[in-house]
Amino acid sequence: MPSLDSCFETLKTLLREESVLRHRGDDPVFYLVFPPERTLQVKRKIDAWAVQLKLAGYEVTVCSAARIMNDVLRAHPNRDLWLDVEAHDLDLSDAYDREQITHTLRDVLASDGAQQGAFEAHLQRTLATLKDRSSAQVLLLTDLEAIHPYFRIGALEQRLKGQFHVPTIVLYPGRRHGEFSLSFLGITTVDGNYRSTHVDCE
């Protein structure tokens, strides 16, 4: 199994060649695919990797999926009601109650600009902002495990095709299957719709 640092070195090499992707008409999206059990190791390296990118001449923007989702849920008008119901009426050991929570959050987050919409809108705004800057930019997308079980990043990437105006590095906990197929967290159905560049750390 290659080290995470050697995988990131490979990714940096590909990043320097990202103009080739643009010439082919592909978006400059790079996935660092690592086994889910190495997630904490990856988190400990994010700051160091961001520094490495800065030393390589890039301005780095870190975008946390967990932070975006937390902001959406904290700002929702029903948040106090959810917390009250959870504190008094739910048995979290009950599979039905857990499924109800997941279903409620999925419905809320997927409607009228929430979750998928909010995440997508945030990413669009960030990419648009970075596009207009004169220096070399890199967007680093972290904490991707937070989006499960609400949506898949591959679907989001497809919807935003053509809008990745700056190189985007996705730290992806999962398994690689062939050139384009990935399984998120190693538990979802293998999805072959990814057309980004993948660096496999397994």
C-alpha positions as CSV (number, residue, x, y, z in Angstrom):
1,M,0.0,0.0,0.0
2,P,1.5,3.3,-1.0
3,S,2.0,6.0,1.6
4,L,-0.4,8.9,1.6
5,D,2.4,11.4,1.1
6,S,3.7,9.5,-2.0
7,C,0.1,9.5,-3.4
8,F,-0.1,13.2,-2.8
9,E,3.2,13.7,-4.6
10,T,1.7,11.9,-7.6
11,L,-1.3,14.1,-7.4
12,K,0.9,17.2,-7.4
13,T,2.7,16.0,-10.5
14,L,-0.7,15.6,-12.2
15,L,-1.7,19.0,-11.0
16,R,1.2,20.5,-12.8
17,E,-0.1,18.9,-16.0
18,E,-3.7,19.9,-15.6
19,S,-3.5,22.1,-18.7
20,V,-3.5,18.8,-20.7
21,L,-6.9,18.0,-19.1
22,R,-8.3,21.4,-20.2
23,H,-7.0,20.7,-23.8
24,R,-9.0,17.5,-23.8
25,G,-12.0,19.3,-22.6
26,D,-12.0,17.6,-19.2
27,D,-12.5,19.4,-15.9
28,P,-9.3,19.6,-13.7
29,V,-10.8,17.5,-10.9
30,F,-8.5,15.1,-9.1
31,Y,-9.5,12.5,-6.6
32,L,-7.1,11.2,-3.9
33,V,-8.8,7.9,-3.2
34,F,-7.9,6.3,0.1
35,P,-9.3,3.4,2.1
36,P,-11.9,4.7,4.6
37,E,-9.9,3.3,7.5
38,R,-7.2,5.9,6.7
39,T,-9.5,8.8,7.0
40,L,-8.0,10.1,10.3
41,Q,-4.5,9.9,8.8
42,V,-5.7,12.0,5.9
43,K,-7.2,14.6,8.1
44,R,-3.9,15.0,10.0
45,K,-2.1,15.7,6.7
46,I,-4.5,18.3,5.2
47,D,-2.7,21.3,6.7
48,A,0.7,20.0,5.6
49,W,-0.5,19.2,2.1
50,A,-2.0,22.7,1.9
51,V,1.4,24.2,2.8
52,Q,3.1,22.0,0.1
53,L,0.7,23.4,-2.5
54,K,1.4,26.9,-1.4
55,L,5.1,26.3,-1.6
56,A,4.5,25.0,-5.2
57,G,3.0,28.4,-6.0
58,Y,-0.7,27.8,-5.5
59,E,-3.3,29.8,-3.5
60,V,-5.2,27.1,-1.6
61,T,-8.9,27.2,-0.6
62,V,-10.0,24.5,1.7
63,C,-13.7,23.6,1.5
64,S,-15.1,21.3,4.2
65,A,-18.2,19.3,3.2
66,A,-18.9,18.8,6.9
67,R,-18.8,22.5,7.6
68,I,-21.2,23.3,4.7
69,M,-23.7,20.8,5.9
70,N,-23.4,21.9,9.5
71,D,-24.0,25.5,8.5
72,V,-27.1,24.4,6.5
73,L,-28.6,22.4,9.4
74,R,-27.8,25.0,12.1
75,A,-29.5,27.7,10.0
76,H,-32.7,25.7,9.4
77,P,-35.8,27.1,11.1
78,N,-36.8,23.7,12.4
79,R,-33.5,23.0,14.2
80,D,-34.8,23.6,17.7
81,L,-37.8,21.4,17.0
82,W,-35.6,18.6,15.8
83,L,-33.4,18.8,18.9
84,D,-36.4,18.8,21.2
85,V,-38.0,15.8,19.5
86,E,-34.6,14.0,19.6
87,A,-34.2,14.7,23.3
88,H,-37.6,13.6,24.4
89,D,-39.3,11.3,21.9
90,L,-36.8,9.2,20.1
91,D,-35.1,5.9,21.0
92,L,-31.9,6.2,18.9
93,S,-31.3,2.5,19.4
94,D,-34.4,1.9,17.3
95,A,-33.6,1.4,13.6
96,Y,-36.9,2.9,12.6
97,D,-36.2,6.1,14.6
98,R,-32.7,6.4,13.1
99,E,-34.2,5.9,9.6
100,Q,-36.8,8.6,10.3
101,I,-34.1,11.0,11.3
102,T,-32.1,10.3,8.1
103,H,-35.2,10.6,6.0
104,T,-36.2,13.9,7.5
105,L,-32.7,15.4,7.1
106,R,-32.5,14.1,3.5
107,D,-35.9,15.7,2.7
108,V,-34.9,19.0,4.3
109,L,-31.5,19.2,2.9
110,A,-32.5,18.2,-0.6
111,S,-35.3,20.8,-1.0
112,D,-35.2,24.3,-2.2
113,G,-31.5,24.9,-2.0
114,A,-30.7,22.8,1.0
115,Q,-28.1,20.0,1.2
116,Q,-27.4,19.0,-2.3
117,G,-28.6,22.4,-3.4
118,A,-26.7,24.3,-0.7
119,F,-23.6,22.2,-1.2
120,E,-23.7,22.7,-4.9
121,A,-24.5,26.4,-4.6
122,H,-21.6,26.9,-2.2
123,L,-19.2,25.0,-4.5
124,Q,-20.4,27.0,-7.5
125,R,-19.9,30.3,-5.7
126,T,-16.4,29.3,-4.5
127,L,-15.4,28.2,-8.0
128,A,-16.7,31.4,-9.5
129,T,-14.8,33.5,-6.9
130,L,-11.5,31.6,-7.5
131,K,-11.9,31.9,-11.3
132,D,-11.6,35.7,-11.1
133,R,-8.3,35.7,-9.1
134,S,-5.1,36.3,-10.9
135,S,-2.9,33.8,-9.0
136,A,-2.8,30.0,-9.5
137,Q,-5.7,28.5,-7.5
138,V,-6.4,25.1,-6.0
139,L,-9.6,24.1,-4.3
140,L,-9.2,21.3,-1.7
141,L,-12.5,19.5,-0.9
142,T,-12.3,17.7,2.5
143,D,-14.5,15.8,5.0
144,L,-16.4,14.1,2.3
145,E,-17.6,11.3,4.5
146,A,-20.2,13.8,5.9
147,I,-22.3,13.6,2.8
148,H,-23.3,10.0,3.3
149,P,-26.1,8.9,3.1
150,Y,-27.6,12.0,1.5
151,F,-25.9,12.2,-1.9
152,R,-22.8,11.2,-3.9
153,I,-20.1,13.6,-5.0
154,G,-20.0,11.9,-8.4
155,A,-23.5,13.2,-9.2
156,L,-22.5,16.6,-8.0
157,E,-19.4,16.6,-10.2
158,Q,-21.5,15.7,-13.3
159,R,-24.0,18.5,-12.6
160,L,-21.2,21.0,-12.3
161,K,-19.3,19.8,-15.4
162,G,-17.7,22.7,-17.1
163,Q,-17.7,24.9,-14.0
164,F,-14.5,23.6,-12.4
165,H,-12.5,26.6,-13.6
166,V,-9.7,25.9,-11.1
167,P,-8.0,22.6,-10.2
168,T,-10.1,20.8,-7.5
169,I,-8.7,18.1,-5.3
170,V,-11.3,15.8,-3.7
171,L,-10.1,13.8,-0.7
172,Y,-12.3,10.7,-1.3
173,P,-12.7,7.9,1.3
174,G,-13.5,4.8,-0.7
175,R,-12.4,2.1,-3.1
176,R,-11.3,2.4,-6.7
177,H,-12.6,-0.1,-9.3
178,G,-10.9,0.2,-12.7
179,E,-10.1,3.5,-14.3
180,F,-13.3,5.5,-13.6
181,S,-15.3,3.5,-11.1
182,L,-15.4,4.3,-7.4
183,S,-17.3,3.0,-4.3
184,F,-17.9,5.7,-1.7
185,L,-16.7,4.6,1.7
186,G,-16.3,1.2,0.2
187,I,-19.9,0.4,1.0
188,T,-21.9,2.0,-1.8
189,T,-22.6,0.4,-5.2
190,V,-19.7,0.9,-7.6
191,D,-20.3,4.0,-9.7
192,G,-18.6,4.2,-13.1
193,N,-19.7,7.7,-14.0
194,Y,-16.6,9.5,-12.7
195,R,-14.5,11.1,-15.4
196,S,-12.0,12.8,-13.2
197,T,-8.4,11.9,-12.6
198,H,-7.9,9.3,-9.7
199,V,-4.9,8.7,-7.6
200,D,-5.3,5.4,-5.7
201,C,-3.8,5.1,-2.2
202,E,-4.6,1.4,-1.7
